[in-house]
Amino acid sequence: MAARALRGRVPWVADVLDGRSSSRQTPGALAAPGGGVDQLDQALESAMARALELARRGPAHGPNPRVGCVLVGPDGESLGEGWHRGAGTPHAEVAALDDARGRGASVRGATAVVTLEPCDHTGRTGPCSRALLDAGVSRVVIAVADPNPVAAGGAARLRAAGVDVVAGVAEEEGRAVLGPWLHAIEHGRPFVTLKLATSLDGRVAAADGSSRWITSQASRRDAHALRAQVDAIAVGSGTAVTDDPALTARDEAGGLADHQPLRVVVGHRQAPADGRLRGPGGELVHAATHDPHEVLALLHAREVRHLLVEGGPTIAAAFLRAGLVDEVRAYVAPVLLGAGRPAVDDLGIGSIDGALRLEPHEIRRLGPDVLIVGRPRPHDPPSGTAQTIHLIRTPSEES
């Protein structure tokens, strides 16, 4: 995050550095009197960059956001830092305050640089806004305002108490770090990633139904790393009955990863009583419905922020037809089958003009395969499509 970039993206930075007043809440000088523009610029730049780096250390899964905080003294030195390590642990601001106390540093009059607006509610932990006020922090610099109505209000409380508050600093980077959590809070449903593992001609199984292994071990490792980052995995009940998948996240040695997502079976049939879905792994959840909207409502009520949809053409088509896929991760192998099941069933698209086109977000080589990560361009779901579908057998390559 270069100083020049901060000048261009954050209006108040240029105003402060050039000695002008800003229409936004300005932070004043981070540097001591006479410290100069360069020291102010460098202190702000390094503190927010560090806060974002710390935020990325937090778990990608779970109900709470990834947040980092750096406490900066009047002369630009770092007094304390912290990040949120997961549900039930101290929030980033409190962790930074604890770090400062451990260093023997006073934070009275300091600036708190934080990637998400400090919360203003009591949950598993107390409000961060009150913790900052009690510590005597005089200025708070925020990347992203909290969209959660339950937790929001920290900035307003701080301003009401006379604390200088600046919001929108490196907001784009902050939103990227918050990722699926931010989407889930803003949209009231989990962020949905659709995973496909296909041949070059778009098949997920051969004509005889066999599907293991189309993609390489490198692709399967990457897919399991993704499973370890999401909150839940969904497959259709047909897949659960016929393919008997485990739907676990495994490490490179083949053992269970530390985090295991919920295993969600969508449809009216139960998972087999003796199936692998009832073995070691995440909790088994039965969503007895064919409506993807109902699936997401059920999972949102359980504080699922990121859902990975696996299992084959039918469930893929159901979520795509409903306009509920936020990201597609397609593992494409240099294999030709010529027959067999396609990656996605009928979407009701009759013309190329109605194609669901993706914006490429990432393209990466994985052994002999290619991973393409794309996000649908905003558009209405294909017209004339039903929201209710019947889930049939959908082969799951990564069982």
N, C-alpha and C positions, 0 to 999 in steps of 0.2 A: 504494500500500500504506500506508494510514493507520495512525497509532499506535493508534487505537482498535480497528482491525481486527486488528492484531497482538496486542493484549491479549486479544481475544475468541477468536482461533484458536490461539494458541501459549501453552499454559499457563505455561511458565516465564517468559515475558515479564512477565505480571502478577505472578508471584511475586517476580521480581527487582525490578520497579518498586515493589512494595509492601513490600519488605524481608523477604519470607518465603523459606524454603528451598524447593527444588523437588525432586520425585522424579526429574527428568531431570538430565542434566549441565548445570549452569548456567554461563553465560559469565562471570559476575562483571561488574564494571563496565567498560564501554568508555570511560567518562569518567575523567578524572584525579580523585584524591581531592578531594572537595568540589565536584566538577563538577555533581552533582545528577542527579535522575531525568530531567529534560527532556533533558539532554545525552546521557545513555545512550540514551534512547528515540530521539532524532533521529539519533544516529550509527548505530544498528542499522537503523533504518528506511531511511535514505538509502543505506547501504552495500549492503543486500540489494536494494533497488530498482535501484540502479546495476548490481549484478552481474547481475541478470536482464536489464536493458537491454543490457548488453554481450554476454550469452549469445545474444541474438536476432540479433546481428551475424554470428554464425557461419553456415556453410552449412547449409541444411535437409537437403541430401542428404549421402550418404557414410556410412561405417561407424561414425564416431565421433559422440559427443553434442555438442550445443551447450552450452557451459559458460562462465560468467563468474566473475571473481574480483576482489574489492577488498580491499586491505590497509589496515587502519585502525590508526592510532597510538593511544597511551594517552589523548590528549586529543581523540580523535574525528576527526582530520584524515586525509584519504586520502593514503596513502604511495605507492601504485602500483595499477594495475589492468590487467586483460588478459582476453582471451577466446580460445577455441580456434578457429583459422581453417581447420581441416580436417586430414585425415589426413597425418601426417608433420611437422606443424608443432608448436611448443611448446604444451603444455596451458595452460589458463587460469592456473593457479597459477604456473607457470614464467614465463609472459608477464608476470604482475603483478610477480613478483620482479625480472624484467629491467627493467620499467618503473621500479620503485623505485630500482634501482641507477642507472639513467639519470638519475634526478632527484637522485641523491646522498643518498637517504634510507636510514636504518638501519631495518630491520624487526625487529630483535631485541626481543622482548616485544610484538610487534604482534598484532593479530587478523586472521585471514584469513576473509573472508566469501565463501563459494563456493556456487554453485548445485547442484553435484553433489559427492558424497563424493570426496575426493582419491584417485586410483588408487594401488594398491600393487603394481604389476607393471611389468616392463620389456618394452616392445614396441618401436615405432619410436622412442619416447622413454623416459626413465627414470621411476621412480615419483615422483609428486607428493608423496606423504607424506614421502619422504626429503628432497626439495627443501625442504619447509617446515620440517622438523626441522633441517636443516643451516643454514637461514637464521635459526633462533632464534625462530620464531613461537611464541607461548605459548598461543594460543587459536584455535580454528577453529569457525566457525558455518556449518552446512550446511543447504541446503534439502531435498535428496533423497538418501537413501542409495543407493549404487550397487548395482543388482541383478545386475550382471554378475559371475559367480563368478570369472572370470579376473582382473578388475581390482579387485574389492572387497577390503576389509581395511585401507584407509587409515585409517579412523577408529579401528580397534582398535590399529593400530601407533602412532598419535599419542597415544592415551590411555595406552598402555603406557609411552610415553616421558615421561609427565607433562604432556602438553598437555591443556588443557580443551577438550572437544569437545561441541558442542551440535548436534543433528540435528532436522529437522522444522520449521525456520523458513521460513515462506511456502512450505510444501511443495506446496500446490495450484498456486500460480503456477509453481513450479519444474517440476512434472510437465507443465504445459501447454507450457512452453518446450521440454522434452525431446521431447514429442510422439511421432511414430512411432518414433523410436529407442527410447524407453523401452518402448513396447508390444512392439517386436520382441525386445528382450532379455528381457522378462518372459514372453513367450509362445513364444519359440523359433521365430518365423516372422515374415516381413515384415508390417507394417501394410498392409492392402489397402483402397484407395480404388476404388470402382466409379464410372466416369464415364458419364453418360447425356446425350445431346443429343437432345431429343424435341420433337415438336409438342405442342399443347395436349391432343390426344386420345391422347397416348402412343405416337406412331409415330416410328420412326427412319429410315424410308424410305417412299417412295410405292409405289403398286402396281406401277410399272414398275421398281422397284429403285433409283431415283435418290434421293440423300440430301444432295446439296450444293446450296444450303446451307439447312438447316432453321433453324438459329440464326443470330444476327447476328454481325457482325464483333467487336463488344464481347465476346460470349461466347467467340468463338474466341481472341481475345487472352488472355482470362482462362485458358482451357484450356491455351494454350501456356505461360503463366506457371507453371501448375501442373506441366506436364511438366518445366520447368526446375528444379523443386524435388524431384522424385522420383528414385529410383534406377533404376527399371525401368518399362517399359510393356509390357503383354501384350496380344496379339490372337490369335485363332484362326488355324489354318493356312488355313482357307477364305478368310478375309479377306485374308491375305497373298498368296494365289494370285490371287484374283479382283479385289480392289480395288487391289492394288499400292500400299499406303500407305508413306509415308516414315517415319512415327513419330519425327519430329524435334521438338525444342523450338526455336521460332523467336521472335526478338525482334520489336518493333513495326515495324521496317523490313523484316521478312521474311527477315533473315539468320539463320544458326544462332546460337543462344544459346551462352554460354560453356560451360555444362554440358549434356551430352547423355546422357540415361539409356540404360541397356541396352535393346535392342529384342528382345522375347521373342516367339517364335512357338510357340504351344501346339498340339500335334497331331502326327500322323505325317508329314505332307507337309512338305517343305522349302520355304523361300521361293524364288521364282523366281531363277535364276542371274543374270538381267539385270534384276531388280526394283529398285525404289527402296530397299528395305530393305538392299541391299548397297552403297548409295551413301553419301555423307557423312552422318555422324550417329554415334549410339552403337553400341557393339559389338552384333552380332547373335548371339542365343542361341537355340538350338533346343531346346525342351522336348518331347521325343518321347513324350508321354503325353496321356491324356485325364483324368487325375486331378488336380484342383486341389491336393490335399495334396502330391502329388509335385512339382508346379510350385513350391510355396512352399518345400519342402525343398531343392530344387535352388538356388533363389535365396538362401535363408538361408545355405547353405554358401558362397555368394559374397559374403556380408556385405551383401546387399540389405536395407535397413531399411524402405523404402516402395515398394510396388508399385502402379502405376496400371493398372487393368484397363479396356481399351477394346475396341471391335471389334464389339459388337452383342448381340442377344438370347440367343444360345446360350452364349457364354462368360460372360455376365452371370448367366444362370440356373445355370450350373455352379457358380460360386463362391457364389452365394446358397444353392443347395440344400445345399452342403457346410458352410454356416454360417461361411464364411471372409471375409465382407465386413465391414469395420470402419467404413466410411464410404461414403455415397452422395453424389455431387455431380451433381445433376440440373439441366441447363440447359434450361429450358422456354421455347419460343417461342410467341407468340400466333398459331399457324398451325394450321389444321384440315385433315387429309388424308382422314379417313373410311375409309381402307383402307391397306394396306401392312403392313410388319412391325412388331410391337409392340416396346417397349423391352426386355422381358424375356420369354423363353420360359416354358413351363409349369414352375411350381414345385411341382406336386403338391398344391396347396392347393385343397380342395374346398368350403370354407366360409369365410365372412367371419371366423369366430372364429379361423381359422388364419392370418389375414393377417399378413405380416411388417410390423410397424409401426415407423416411424422416430421417433426423438426429434429434433425440429428443433434444429440447432446454429447455423445461420446462414441468413438469407434476405436476398438482395441483388438490387437492380435492375441489369441490365447492358443498357443501351440499351433496346430494346423487350422484352427477355427477362427472366426471373427465374431466379436461381440459388438452389436449395434444397440446403443441406447437411444431411444427416440421418445419424444413427447408429442401427443396429438395436437395439431393446430386447432385453435378454438373453432368449433362449428357445432351445428345441431346434429343429434344422432340421426342415422338414416331414416327417412320418412317411411311410415307404414310398418314399422317394426314393432313387434310385441315386446312388452317388458317382462312377461312371464315365459320361461322356457322350461323344457323338460331335460334334465341332465341324464345322458346316457354314458356308456363307458367311454372314458377319456384317458388314454394311456399317459402315464406319468414317467418320463425318462429318469428323473432324479428322485427315486423313491427312498 
